[in-house]
Amino acid sequence: MASGNNADKAQAKAQETKDTFLQKLRQDGVVRPQGLAMAGFGAVFLAAVPLTSWIAQPAGLVEKAVNGVCHSIAYIGSAGASGKVSQTGKIAALSTLYIAMTYAFSGAGSVAACQSGLEDGRDNKYPRSQLHKLSGLPLRLYSAHSNLMEMFPGFALSAALAQVMAPGDQTLINLLGLHVISKIFVYYPAYVFNIAAPRSLAHIVATASVINVALRLAKRPLL
């Protein structure tokens, strides 16, 4: 009988502790505690690193796509005079495309979002004060631009290190290109047109690819 009472007391104490913990979480802004489990999703990006190595292997489809993008950038940059790009210039070509998309094209899309999603249009004096009013397509245009802005520093750092330490390494170029292609040609349009699965997959692959670049460079001597 005594053991049964002790078990009941222990169970009641455990429930009280749980309730107190949940109450403290709610006081701290957590209305769905189970949502905190999503923090473990970060491991998925690391788990995807080997996948990006396989996708970006030399002489594969990604390399062909990356070379095509680089030649196109060189062709545009030379006003149609030549599409040739050196091996050590490919990272710069990829960076050019990513910079243009992040700061020019998706930036213009973000402005268009405010102009089209607000009754009175965009207030150029306080352009960010109205963002909470956006919804639907305008909100997706703004959010897709914001994500490119958030992701660009990771790419930029990895690309800069690769340009200094191994500018001609085709595998690193392929991985950087995989990031750019995933973000610009898959993630961004999927976000804008509200196609969730490709958007999430492209984000995972793009993030894992720059992590892969950093890991590979960490094994190399600087000189």
C-alpha positions as CSV (number, residue, x, y, z in Angstrom):
1,M,0.0,0.0,0.0
2,A,2.8,2.4,0.9
3,S,4.6,1.6,-2.3
4,G,1.5,2.5,-4.3
5,N,1.2,5.8,-2.5
6,N,4.9,6.6,-3.2
7,A,4.3,5.8,-6.9
8,D,1.3,8.1,-7.0
9,K,3.2,10.8,-5.4
10,A,6.1,10.4,-7.8
11,Q,3.8,10.5,-10.7
12,A,2.0,13.6,-9.4
13,K,5.4,15.3,-8.8
14,A,6.5,14.4,-12.3
15,Q,3.3,15.9,-13.8
16,E,3.7,19.0,-11.7
17,T,7.3,19.4,-12.9
18,K,6.1,19.0,-16.5
19,D,3.3,21.5,-16.1
20,T,5.6,24.0,-14.5
21,F,8.1,23.6,-17.3
22,L,5.4,24.0,-20.0
23,Q,4.1,27.1,-18.2
24,K,7.5,28.6,-18.2
25,L,7.9,27.9,-21.9
26,R,4.5,29.6,-22.6
27,Q,5.6,32.6,-20.6
28,D,8.7,32.7,-22.8
29,G,6.6,32.8,-26.0
30,V,6.5,29.0,-26.8
31,V,2.8,28.1,-27.6
32,R,3.6,24.8,-29.3
33,P,6.4,23.1,-27.3
34,Q,6.5,20.2,-29.8
35,G,7.7,22.7,-32.4
36,L,11.0,23.0,-30.6
37,A,11.9,19.5,-32.0
38,M,12.5,21.2,-35.4
39,A,15.8,22.4,-33.9
40,G,17.1,18.9,-34.6
41,F,16.5,19.5,-38.3
42,G,19.9,21.1,-38.4
43,A,21.5,17.7,-38.6
44,V,19.9,17.1,-42.0
45,F,22.1,19.7,-43.5
46,L,25.2,17.9,-42.3
47,A,23.8,14.5,-43.4
48,A,23.3,16.0,-46.9
49,V,27.0,16.8,-47.3
50,P,27.9,13.4,-48.8
51,L,25.0,13.7,-51.1
52,T,26.3,17.0,-52.5
53,S,29.7,15.3,-53.0
54,W,28.0,12.7,-55.2
55,I,25.9,15.2,-57.1
56,A,28.9,17.5,-57.8
57,Q,31.4,14.7,-58.8
58,P,33.7,15.6,-61.7
59,A,32.5,15.2,-65.2
60,G,28.9,14.9,-64.1
61,L,25.7,16.8,-65.0
62,V,26.3,19.5,-62.4
63,E,29.8,20.2,-63.8
64,K,28.3,20.6,-67.3
65,A,25.6,22.9,-66.0
66,V,28.1,25.0,-64.0
67,N,30.4,25.3,-67.1
68,G,27.4,26.4,-69.1
69,V,26.4,29.0,-66.6
70,C,30.0,30.3,-66.4
71,H,30.3,30.5,-70.2
72,S,27.0,32.4,-70.4
73,I,28.1,34.9,-67.8
74,A,31.4,35.4,-69.7
75,Y,29.4,35.9,-73.0
76,I,27.1,38.5,-71.4
77,G,30.1,40.2,-69.7
78,S,31.9,40.6,-73.0
79,A,28.8,41.8,-74.8
80,G,28.7,38.7,-77.0
81,A,32.4,38.9,-78.0
82,S,33.4,35.6,-76.3
83,G,32.0,33.0,-74.0
84,K,35.4,31.7,-72.8
85,V,36.2,31.7,-69.1
86,S,39.4,30.5,-67.5
87,Q,39.3,27.7,-64.9
88,T,40.3,30.2,-62.2
89,G,37.6,32.6,-63.3
90,K,34.7,30.3,-62.8
91,I,34.2,31.2,-59.2
92,A,34.0,34.8,-60.1
93,A,31.5,34.0,-62.9
94,L,29.3,32.1,-60.4
95,S,29.6,35.0,-57.9
96,T,28.6,37.5,-60.6
97,L,25.3,35.6,-61.3
98,Y,24.6,35.2,-57.6
99,I,25.2,38.8,-56.8
100,A,23.0,40.0,-59.7
101,M,20.2,37.7,-58.6
102,T,20.4,38.5,-54.9
103,Y,20.8,42.3,-55.1
104,A,19.3,43.2,-58.4
105,F,16.7,40.8,-59.7
106,S,15.2,39.4,-56.5
107,G,15.6,42.8,-54.9
108,A,13.5,44.3,-57.7
109,G,11.0,41.5,-57.0
110,S,10.9,42.5,-53.4
111,V,10.1,46.1,-54.3
112,A,7.4,44.9,-56.7
113,A,6.0,42.9,-53.8
114,C,5.4,46.0,-51.8
115,Q,4.1,48.0,-54.8
116,S,1.6,45.2,-55.7
117,G,0.7,44.0,-52.2
118,L,-0.2,47.2,-50.5
119,E,-3.3,49.4,-51.2
120,D,-1.3,52.6,-51.2
121,G,1.9,51.1,-52.7
122,R,5.4,51.2,-51.2
123,D,6.3,54.1,-48.9
124,N,9.8,54.9,-50.1
125,K,10.5,56.9,-46.9
126,Y,9.7,54.0,-44.6
127,P,9.9,51.0,-47.0
128,R,10.1,48.3,-44.4
129,S,7.4,49.6,-42.1
130,Q,4.6,48.0,-44.2
131,L,6.1,44.5,-44.6
132,H,3.8,43.0,-42.0
133,K,0.8,43.7,-44.3
134,L,2.0,41.5,-47.1
135,S,0.5,38.2,-47.9
136,G,0.3,35.6,-50.7
137,L,2.5,36.2,-53.8
138,P,3.9,39.6,-52.6
139,L,5.0,38.1,-49.3
140,R,6.7,35.2,-51.1
141,L,8.5,37.6,-53.4
142,Y,9.8,39.5,-50.4
143,S,10.6,36.3,-48.4
144,A,12.5,34.7,-51.3
145,H,14.6,37.8,-51.7
146,S,15.3,37.8,-47.9
147,N,16.5,34.2,-48.0
148,L,18.9,34.9,-50.8
149,M,20.3,37.8,-48.7
150,E,20.6,35.5,-45.7
151,M,22.4,32.7,-47.6
152,F,24.7,34.9,-49.7
153,P,27.3,35.5,-46.9
154,G,27.9,31.8,-46.4
155,F,28.5,31.3,-50.2
156,A,30.6,34.5,-50.4
157,L,32.9,33.3,-47.6
158,S,33.3,29.8,-49.1
159,A,33.8,31.2,-52.5
160,A,36.5,33.7,-51.3
161,L,38.4,31.0,-49.5
162,A,38.2,28.7,-52.5
163,Q,39.4,31.4,-54.8
164,V,42.4,32.0,-52.5
165,M,43.3,28.4,-51.6
166,A,42.2,26.3,-54.6
167,P,40.9,28.5,-57.5
168,G,41.2,25.7,-60.1
169,D,39.7,22.9,-58.1
170,Q,36.8,21.7,-60.2
171,T,35.0,19.8,-57.4
172,L,34.9,22.9,-55.3
173,I,33.7,24.9,-58.3
174,N,31.0,22.3,-58.9
175,L,29.9,22.5,-55.2
176,L,29.7,26.3,-55.4
177,G,27.9,26.0,-58.6
178,L,25.5,23.5,-57.1
179,H,24.7,26.1,-54.4
180,V,24.1,28.9,-57.0
181,I,22.0,26.7,-59.3
182,S,19.9,25.3,-56.5
183,K,19.2,28.7,-55.1
184,I,18.6,30.6,-58.3
185,F,17.0,28.1,-60.6
186,V,15.1,25.9,-58.1
187,Y,14.7,27.5,-54.7
188,Y,13.7,31.0,-55.9
189,P,11.0,30.1,-58.4
190,A,9.7,27.3,-56.2
191,Y,9.3,29.8,-53.4
192,V,7.6,32.4,-55.6
193,F,5.2,29.9,-57.1
194,N,4.6,28.3,-53.7
195,I,5.9,24.8,-54.4
196,A,7.0,23.6,-51.0
197,A,8.9,20.3,-51.7
198,P,11.4,21.5,-54.3
199,R,12.0,24.7,-52.3
200,S,12.9,22.8,-49.1
201,L,15.1,20.2,-51.0
202,A,16.9,23.0,-52.9
203,H,17.6,24.8,-49.6
204,I,19.0,21.7,-48.0
205,V,21.2,20.9,-51.0
206,A,22.4,24.5,-51.3
207,T,23.3,24.8,-47.7
208,A,25.0,21.4,-47.5
209,S,27.1,22.3,-50.6
210,V,28.7,25.3,-49.1
211,I,29.3,23.4,-45.8
212,N,31.0,20.8,-48.0
213,V,33.3,23.4,-49.6
214,A,34.3,24.7,-46.2
215,L,35.0,21.2,-44.9
216,R,37.2,20.4,-47.9
217,L,39.1,23.7,-47.6
218,A,39.7,23.0,-43.8
219,K,41.8,20.0,-44.8
220,R,44.0,22.1,-47.1
221,P,47.1,24.1,-46.1
222,L,46.8,27.8,-46.8
223,L,50.2,27.9,-48.6
